[in-house]
Amino acid sequence: MCGIVGYVGKRDCTDVLINGLSKLEYRGYDSAGIAVFNKNQKIEVAKSKGRLQNLVDKMNADGKPMGNAGIGHTRWATHGEPSDVNSHPHSGGRVTIVHNGIIENYKEIKDYLTDKGVSFASDTDTEVAAKLLDYNYNGSPIKTIMDTIRSLEGSYALGIIFADHPNVVYAVRKESPLIVGVGEGESFIASDVPAVLEYTKDYYLLEHEEIAVLDNNGVKIFDSFGRPIQKELKTADWDVEAIGKGGYEHFMLKEIHEQPTAIRNTIKPRIKDGLPNLEECGITPQVLREFRQIFIVACGTAMHAGMMGKYVVEKLAGVPVIVDIASEFRYRDPIVGEGDLVIIISQSGETADSKAAMHLAKEKGAKTLAIVNAMGSSIAREADMLIYTHAGPEIAVASTKAYMVQIAVMYLFAFEMALAVGKIDENECRRLVSLLEKTPDMIENLLEHKETTQYIAATLINADSLLYIGRGLDYALSMEGSLKLKEISYIHSEAYAAGELKHGTISLINEGMPVIAVATQQALFDKTISNIQEVKSRGAKVILVCRDSYQPEQNTADMKFGLPDFDDMLMPMLAVVPLQLIAYYTSVHRGNDVDKPRNLAKSVTVE
């Protein structure tokens, strides 16, 4: 959530900042703004509530700041409603800043500064940080930043400019991510790599409380004591084409179609002689045999991937697995410690609740394993063991290919653990791995037949509420299908274990209410069909996702999406595709902004 960019160089700074912010729109925001050193070396600010285009339109009407250095921001409101006044950048007088994160002790600081005669124009914690920087300013930007961050509690990434140090950009971070891009005769700060890829692939990762200084001579980085330090220059393995739409109408549709390639890229390096091999990730059979139980901790879609992992690990390896929502894990005083493995799943590797859960697990003596897509992210760097997924950049807020590779990794992990503890032999393990390797081709075939999902979506556009039902793995899958639909179509939707309906939820069923039933598990199929008949008899309009070989009786379902026959355990990797497409096309039919749904952020870096 929120996005920071900064630039020092010879280009038109405003164009670079707006272009960079456009590459960060996927993070979620409700206002945007920039601050630029203009031709007179004065700081000129432009900002606006709403989409980035509103800011562009405003500058086209009023005139845009012209210069070669500045900072920009897209804001996701935490303190103070979305408004022009609460938009970033914020000025403290001689200091202007942009900020990601939350200053937890902003009220105490605000009260202190108010007593000193400082006044405030906005409701934001960011303005408090700006005014504190200005209050502490002693002519030395680095010393002022050092003194100020010692007073700030919470998470932050700050882009800072000082009025009396023109064409210089300063940056510092704690918890919230920030990179420093290095080009030829120019340099950048950004919340994420896509913002700078058009200009450079080379960047530094700032660590906690490190201070970066960008000027016309390049980049200097200092530690929290003001001592210059040397850092490793990293190179992004993405390119500009990877973050483009590639001819698709939306990023989400492009990313759904990229899933087969993402699966291949993720699993291929982890298979050796037909068996899973996670040694490069620090995971060996000996290590796996040491764990008495497993916790999977994640948020949103990643948590649903964890639910899938729970079913597969317990069924194959017989090791107990507890899945926790990361924001709840810390506060229930979990009984976790030595001998336990805590798996943290996060696409961005910066999810605040997941990071905090990982820190707690480590404090209690548990080993941690991160399943992360973003290279060099905080969770990736701090976990004891790490499995990178190779989904590539995922721009749409609603996750699809990141989820797909997360469950692919969970399958590989489950296969290796089951083999390590002796629950399956090598032949069975090879059979399962071989099936996993077939899924990309099968998904490609499914994507060639999406007309049915378009038709189903057209029948849902006027629905007020939906239910998704399933049993076992299908229930875990229903949770993800329901989330996808609600987050981009804005239709109320819930997922329930099909057998639980009669304990209360069936009272919601009325004439014409859509129910999407997932029934891919042969061992549970008859039970699920019975539950479907229960809702159908009460007037529900049933959409059935099942094997193509099953021909439902006339009164069982109104519509059906057929899937090829496959092993029960791996059916979810096929069945999720129509659920993603149903959500996508429903959103399109309703005229929504598919890639940037309201109120949501891609990378949630606040608790």
Backbone hydrogen bonds, N-H to C=O, Kabsch-Sander energy under -0.5 kcal/mol:
donor,donor_aa,acceptor,acceptor_aa,energy
2,C,28,G,-1.5
3,G,74,T,-2.1
5,V,72,G,-1.9
6,G,189,I,-1.9
7,Y,70,G,-2.5
8,V,187,S,-2.1
9,G,68,N,-2.0
13,C,11,R,-0.8
13,C,67,G,-2.9
16,V,12,D,-1.9
17,L,13,C,-2.9
18,I,14,T,-2.7
19,N,15,D,-2.4
20,G,16,V,-2.7
21,L,17,L,-2.7
22,S,18,I,-2.1
23,K,19,N,-1.2
24,L,21,L,-1.1
25,E,22,S,-0.8
27,R,24,L,-2.0
28,G,25,E,-1.8
30,D,75,R,-4.4
31,S,75,R,-0.9
32,A,48,S,-2.5
33,G,73,H,-2.2
34,I,46,A,-2.9
35,A,71,I,-2.8
36,V,44,E,-2.6
37,F,69,A,-2.6
38,N,36,V,-0.8
38,N,42,K,-3.1
39,K,66,M,-0.6
41,Q,38,N,-2.5
44,E,36,V,-2.9
44,E,42,K,-0.5
46,A,34,I,-2.3
48,S,32,A,-2.9
50,G,30,D,-3.3
54,N,51,R,-1.2
55,L,51,R,-0.9
56,V,52,L,-2.1
57,D,53,Q,-2.9
58,K,54,N,-2.2
59,M,55,L,-2.4
60,N,56,V,-2.3
61,A,57,D,-1.7
62,D,58,K,-2.7
63,G,59,M,-2.6
68,N,37,F,-0.5
70,G,7,Y,-2.1
71,I,35,A,-2.4
72,G,5,V,-2.9
73,H,33,G,-2.4
74,T,3,G,-2.0
75,R,31,S,-2.4
77,A,75,R,-0.5
80,G,78,T,-0.6
87,S,83,S,-1.0
90,H,97,I,-2.4
92,G,95,V,-3.9
93,G,95,V,-0.6
94,R,92,G,-0.5
96,T,161,I,-2.5
97,I,90,H,-2.9
98,V,159,G,-2.1
100,N,157,A,-2.0
102,I,155,S,-0.8
104,E,102,I,-0.9
104,E,153,E,-2.3
105,N,153,E,-0.8
106,Y,103,I,-1.4
109,I,105,N,-2.0
110,K,106,Y,-3.0
111,D,107,K,-2.5
112,Y,108,E,-2.2
113,L,109,I,-2.7
114,T,110,K,-2.6
115,D,111,D,-2.1
116,K,112,Y,-0.9
117,G,114,T,-1.9
118,V,113,L,-2.6
128,V,124,T,-0.8
129,A,125,D,-1.7
130,A,126,T,-2.4
131,K,127,E,-2.7
132,L,128,V,-2.1
133,L,129,A,-2.4
134,D,130,A,-2.1
135,Y,131,K,-2.5
136,N,132,L,-2.3
137,Y,133,L,-0.8
137,Y,134,D,-0.5
144,T,140,S,-2.6
145,I,141,P,-2.7
146,M,142,I,-2.6
147,D,143,K,-2.5
148,T,144,T,-2.3
149,I,145,I,-2.6
150,R,146,M,-0.9
151,S,148,T,-2.0
152,L,148,T,-0.6
155,S,102,I,-1.9
156,Y,174,K,-3.2
157,A,100,N,-1.5
158,L,172,V,-3.3
159,G,98,V,-2.1
160,I,170,Y,-3.3
161,I,96,T,-2.5
163,A,94,R,-3.0
165,H,162,F,-2.0
168,V,165,H,-0.9
169,V,214,L,-2.3
170,Y,160,I,-3.0
171,A,212,A,-2.0
172,V,158,L,-1.7
173,R,210,E,-0.7
174,K,156,Y,-3.6
176,S,174,K,-2.2
179,I,190,A,-3.2
180,V,204,Y,-2.4
181,G,179,I,-0.5
181,G,188,F,-1.4
182,V,202,D,-2.5
183,G,181,G,-0.5
183,G,186,E,-2.6
185,G,183,G,-0.9
187,S,8,V,-2.5
188,F,181,G,-2.3
189,I,6,G,-1.6
190,A,179,I,-1.9
191,S,4,I,-1.7
195,A,192,D,-1.3
196,V,193,V,-2.2
197,L,193,V,-0.9
199,Y,196,V,-2.2
200,T,196,V,-2.6
203,Y,234,K,-2.5
204,Y,180,V,-2.6
206,L,178,L,-1.6
206,L,204,Y,-0.6
209,E,173,R,-3.9
210,E,207,E,-2.0
211,I,222,F,-2.9
212,A,171,A,-2.9
213,V,220,K,-3.1
214,L,169,V,-3.1
215,D,213,V,-0.5
215,D,218,G,-2.4
218,G,215,D,-1.9
220,K,213,V,-2.2
222,F,211,I,-3.0
223,D,227,R,-2.5
226,G,223,D,-2.2
229,I,221,I,-2.7
234,K,203,Y,-3.1
234,K,232,E,-0.6
236,A,201,K,-2.9
242,A,239,D,-0.5
243,I,239,D,-0.8
243,I,240,V,-0.9
244,G,241,E,-1.6
248,Y,245,K,-2.0
254,K,250,H,-1.9
255,E,251,F,-3.0
256,I,252,M,-2.1
257,H,253,L,-1.8
258,E,254,K,-1.1
259,Q,256,I,-1.1
262,A,258,E,-2.4
263,I,259,Q,-2.6
264,R,260,P,-2.2
265,N,261,T,-2.7
266,T,262,A,-1.7
267,I,263,I,-2.7
268,K,264,R,-2.2
270,R,267,I,-1.6
271,I,268,K,-1.4
272,K,275,L,-3.0
275,L,272,K,-1.9
277,N,270,R,-3.2
281,C,278,L,-1.4
282,G,279,E,-2.2
283,I,278,L,-2.0
284,T,282,G,-0.6
288,L,284,T,-2.5
289,R,285,P,-1.9
290,E,286,Q,-0.5
290,E,287,V,-1.2
291,F,288,L,-1.2
292,R,339,G,-3.0
293,Q,339,G,-0.7
294,I,320,P,-2.4
295,F,341,L,-3.0
296,I,322,I,-2.9
297,V,295,F,-0.5
297,V,343,I,-3.1
298,A,324,D,-1.7
302,A,299,C,-1.3
303,M,299,C,-0.7
303,M,300,G,-0.5
304,H,300,G,-1.5
305,A,301,T,-1.9
306,G,302,A,-1.7
307,M,303,M,-2.0
308,M,304,H,-1.9
309,G,305,A,-2.2
310,K,306,G,-2.4
311,Y,307,M,-1.9
312,V,308,M,-2.0
313,V,309,G,-3.0
314,E,310,K,-2.4
315,K,311,Y,-2.0
316,L,312,V,-2.6
317,A,313,V,-2.7
318,G,313,V,-0.9
318,G,314,E,-0.9
319,V,313,V,-0.7
322,I,294,I,-2.6
324,D,296,I,-3.0
324,D,322,I,-0.5
326,A,298,A,-2.5
328,E,325,I,-1.9
329,F,325,I,-1.8
330,R,326,A,-0.9
331,Y,328,E,-0.5
332,R,328,E,-0.7
332,R,329,F,-0.9
333,D,330,R,-0.8
336,V,334,P,-1.6
340,D,337,G,-1.9
341,L,293,Q,-1.9
342,V,367,K,-3.0
343,I,295,F,-3.6
343,I,341,L,-0.6
344,I,342,V,-0.6
344,I,369,L,-3.0
345,I,297,V,-1.7
345,I,343,I,-0.6
346,S,344,I,-0.5
346,S,371,I,-2.4
352,A,604,V,-2.1
355,K,351,T,-2.6
356,A,352,A,-2.4
357,A,353,D,-2.1
358,M,354,S,-2.2
359,H,355,K,-2.3
360,L,356,A,-2.0
361,A,357,A,-2.4
362,K,358,M,-2.3
363,E,359,H,-2.2
364,K,360,L,-1.8
365,G,362,K,-1.4
366,A,361,A,-2.2
367,K,340,D,-2.3
369,L,342,V,-2.4
370,A,385,M,-2.6
371,I,344,I,-2.9
372,V,370,A,-0.6
372,V,387,I,-1.6
373,N,346,S,-0.8
373,N,347,Q,-1.1
374,A,347,Q,-1.3
375,M,373,N,-0.6
377,S,374,A,-1.5
379,I,349,G,-2.7
381,R,377,S,-2.2
382,E,378,S,-1.8
383,A,379,I,-1.6
385,M,368,T,-1.9
386,L,281,C,-1.1
387,I,370,A,-3.1
388,Y,386,L,-0.5
389,T,372,V,-2.6
395,I,393,P,-0.6
397,V,595,D,-2.1
399,S,397,V,-0.6
404,M,400,T,-2.2
405,V,401,K,-2.2
406,Q,402,A,-1.8
407,I,403,Y,-2.2
408,A,404,M,-1.8
409,V,405,V,-2.3
410,M,406,Q,-2.0
411,Y,407,I,-2.2
412,L,408,A,-2.1
413,F,409,V,-2.9
414,A,410,M,-2.5
415,F,411,Y,-2.8
416,E,412,L,-2.5
417,M,413,F,-2.6
418,A,414,A,-2.7
419,L,415,F,-2.0
420,A,416,E,-2.5
421,V,417,M,-2.4
422,G,419,L,-0.8
423,K,418,A,-2.2
424,I,418,A,-1.2
429,C,425,D,-2.3
430,R,426,E,-2.9
431,R,427,N,-2.0
432,L,428,E,-2.3
433,V,429,C,-2.5
434,S,430,R,-2.6
435,L,431,R,-1.9
436,L,432,L,-2.3
437,E,433,V,-2.2
438,K,434,S,-0.8
438,K,435,L,-0.9
439,T,435,L,-0.7
439,T,436,L,-1.0
442,M,438,K,-1.7
443,I,439,T,-2.5
444,E,440,P,-2.2
445,N,441,D,-1.8
446,L,442,M,-1.9
447,L,443,I,-2.3
448,E,444,E,-0.7
448,E,445,N,-0.8
449,H,446,L,-1.9
454,Q,450,K,-1.7
455,Y,451,E,-2.1
456,I,452,T,-2.6
457,A,453,T,-2.6
458,A,454,Q,-1.7
459,T,455,Y,-1.0
459,T,456,I,-1.0
460,L,456,I,-0.5
460,L,457,A,-1.4
461,I,457,A,-0.7
463,A,460,L,-2.2
466,L,492,H,-2.0
467,L,514,P,-1.5
468,Y,494,E,-2.5
469,I,516,I,-2.2
470,G,496,Y,-1.2
474,D,471,R,-1.8
475,Y,472,G,-0.8
476,A,472,G,-1.7
477,L,473,L,-2.2
478,S,474,D,-2.2
479,M,475,Y,-1.8
480,E,476,A,-1.2
481,G,477,L,-2.5
482,S,478,S,-2.6
483,L,479,M,-2.0
484,K,480,E,-2.5
485,L,481,G,-2.0
486,K,482,S,-2.5
487,E,483,L,-2.4
488,I,484,K,-1.2
489,S,485,L,-2.4
490,Y,485,L,-0.5
490,Y,486,K,-1.2
491,I,485,L,-0.6
492,H,464,D,-1.0
494,E,466,L,-1.5
496,Y,468,Y,-2.8
498,A,470,G,-2.3
500,E,497,A,-2.5
501,L,497,A,-0.5
501,L,498,A,-1.1
503,H,500,E,-1.9
504,G,501,L,-1.2
505,T,500,E,-0.5
506,I,501,L,-2.6
507,S,504,G,-1.6
508,L,505,T,-2.3
509,I,506,I,-1.2
512,G,539,G,-3.2
513,M,510,N,-2.0
515,V,541,K,-2.4
516,I,467,L,-3.0
517,A,515,V,-0.7
517,A,543,I,-2.7
518,V,469,I,-2.8
519,A,517,A,-0.6
519,A,545,V,-2.9
522,Q,520,T,-0.7
524,L,521,Q,-1.2
525,F,521,Q,-0.7
525,F,522,Q,-0.7
528,T,524,L,-2.4
529,I,525,F,-2.6
530,S,526,D,-1.9
531,N,527,K,-1.8
532,I,528,T,-2.4
533,Q,529,I,-2.4
534,E,530,S,-1.5
535,V,531,N,-1.7
536,K,532,I,-2.6
537,S,533,Q,-2.2
538,R,535,V,-0.7
539,G,536,K,-1.8
540,A,535,V,-2.2
541,K,513,M,-2.5
542,V,540,A,-0.8
543,I,515,V,-2.8
544,L,542,V,-0.6
544,L,559,M,-2.8
545,V,517,A,-3.0
545,V,543,I,-0.5
546,C,544,L,-0.6
546,C,561,F,-1.8
547,R,519,A,-0.6
548,D,563,L,-3.8
550,Y,547,R,-1.6
551,Q,549,S,-0.6
556,T,553,E,-2.2
557,A,553,E,-0.8
558,D,542,V,-2.2
559,M,542,V,-1.8
561,F,544,L,-2.9
562,G,560,K,-0.5
563,L,546,C,-2.1
570,L,567,D,-1.0
571,M,567,D,-0.8
571,M,568,D,-1.1
573,M,570,L,-1.2
574,L,570,L,-0.6
574,L,571,M,-1.4
575,A,571,M,-2.8
576,V,572,P,-2.0
577,V,574,L,-1.1
579,L,575,A,-1.1
580,Q,576,V,-2.4
581,L,577,V,-2.4
582,I,578,P,-2.6
583,A,579,L,-1.9
584,Y,580,Q,-2.5
585,Y,581,L,-2.9
586,T,582,I,-2.1
587,S,583,A,-2.1
588,V,584,Y,-2.3
589,H,585,Y,-2.8
590,R,586,T,-1.6
591,G,588,V,-1.6
592,N,587,S,-2.3
594,V,592,N,-1.3
600,L,597,P,-1.4
604,V,602,K,-0.6
605,T,603,S,-1.1
